Amino acid sequence: MSFLKRLKDKFQPKTDQPHPEEQESLESQSEALDDGLISIEEFEEWEQEQIGYKFKAGLEKSREKFQNEINELMARYRTVDEDFFEALEEVLISADVGFNTVMELTDELRHEAKVKNITETADLRETIVEKMVEIYERNDDLPETVNMQDDELTVILVVGVNGVGKTTSIGKLAHKYRQEGKSVMLAAGDTFRAGAINQLQIWGDRVGVDVIRQAEGSDPAAVMFDAVNAAKKRKADVLICDTAGRLQNKGNLMNELSKIKKVIQKVVPSAPHESLLVLDATTGQNALSQAKAFKEVTDVSGIILTKLDGTAKGGIVLAIKNELGIPVKFVGLGEQLDDLQEFSAENYVYGLFADMVSEAEEEAGTDAKEEGGRSD
């Protein structure tokens, strides 16, 4: 089975069986499952298609730019040669894939073309998509899923500079875990940024979770100590901690985060279980620079990449993982509460190439019909 065909089977509705409309709510499908109207397998298929739909919609700007440029490239260069690869490198770099990642990708494509004797650029289209997934999924020791604890409080630290969507991401993350039936609390540890505590409180009220807070200017470590004790006492499942992101003085930030970790570990020795860095996808290479800077001052276990729906340069996802060795764990695909989605390389690539997936299947169907006609 071709790679594009596999993506289509995973994400796009099956035409040979009844299928719910994409706009129907997840709640109505859950009710249908409870009533025995659909099977677990059908529900899981529907749910996967909904995820594909969100990635397709959220990555629309990047997909349109990327696919248009790839199509123009294929039209301009019919033959696989060095001129084609140099032009492809320019397209990928302009999509913020990252210089080192682009060089690695195109070198592998050169090798693939040589080994398989691919001479026409159109025949390399699917390989480009497949190699992007392969490159992202290297370093399998870096888990993409959140390290949730089954039998104790899960503590998640969230860091990031002002303006990247940190507070919004925390609120949406809290909503996600609440929807999963977990008891969630928030800790307002960004005590020196004007308005940060009130912003987190607004999100706490909106999604229905308690926020542990102190006065503006309080010691962040003291807030965290109160929060983790309160979370333990109330038997919460998840504590999400907002922290400062003042990169202007890395030494101070490092000391502050180190102090926070120490006070948390007095109550939950294995914590924090995640340290998530929030980055704004629309800032492109600046986001990559921020990730490098935060990696120098703290252990970053994963990335929350916000505003991916607002940029035409979604290639930054590949650069972050491949060049920094930090997995993207969540992506922001819109303004709705449920638009913070768990990341996977296949979901992402489908969002970037959904139209190409459909076109490839149509072409395959046309070729099959023509072949059948000739055999008759």
C-alpha positions, 0 to 999 in steps of 0.5 A: 500500500502506498504511503498516500493511500495509507493516509487516505484510509486513516483520515478520510471518510470511507465512501462504501459505508454510512458515515457521520457528517464532519460537523456532528459533535463528538458528544452525539457520537458518544451517545450513539456509541452508548446506545449501541447505534455504532460500534467501537471500531466505527467510533474510533474511525470517526474520531480519527477522521475528526482529528484529520479534519482539524489538522487539515483545517488548521494547516490550510495556510501552510498546505496551500503555500507548500503544495502550490510551490511543490506543484509549480516546482514539478511543472517547472522541472520535469526531470530529477536533476541537481537544478530540481533539488536546489529549487526544492531546497529553497521551497523547504527553507522558505517553509521554515523546515530549517537549513540542516533538516532541508539538507538531510531531506534532500540528500536522502531524496537524491539517494532514493532517486538514484537507488530506485532510478526515479527520473521524473519529478512527479514520481518523487512527490510521494517520497518527499511526503514519506521522508518528512515523516521518517525524519520527524519520527527519528529519535524514538526515545523522545516520547510524543505523548505526555507522561501522565501518572496513573496512581499519583498527581501529574505535575506539568510545568509550562514555560514561554515568553510573553505573547506566545499564547502560554496562558491560553494553552494552559486553559485549553490543556486544562479543558482537554483533561477535564473532558477526559474526566480528570480532576485538574488544578492550575498554579499561577506561578508567573507572578511578576508579569502584569495581569498574568494571574488574573488571565489564568484565573479567567481561564480557570473560571471558564473551564471550571478548574481551581487556580492556586494564586497569591498576590502579584510579585509573590515568590513563584516557588511559594505559589507552587508549594501551596499549589502542589500541596493543595492538589495532593490534598484534594486528590487532583489528577493533574496540576498545570503550573504557569511559570515565568518566561523572562529570557532577558536574564537567563541566570535568574530564570534558571535559578527560579525554575530550579527552585520551583522544581525543588519545592515541588519535589518535596511533595511529589518526588517524581515531579515535574513529569513534563516541562512544556515550552510554548512557542508561537509558530507564526514567529518562524525561526525566532521560535527556534531561537527561543527553544534553543535559549530555554533548552539552555536554562531548563529541561524541556520535555516537549513543545506546545506550538501555538497559532499553527493555523495562522502561519504559512510556514508550518515546516517549523515543526520538523526543524524543532524536533530534528535540530533540537531533539525536542518533540512537539506534543501539542499544536494550536489549530484554531481559537476553539477550546478543543483546537489544542490537539495532540501532535503526531507526525502523520496527522501533521503531514496529512494536514500539509498534504491532504489535497495531494492525498486525494489527488493521488488516489484519484490518479490511481483510480484513473490509471486503474480504469485505463489499465482495465480498459486496455486489458478488455 
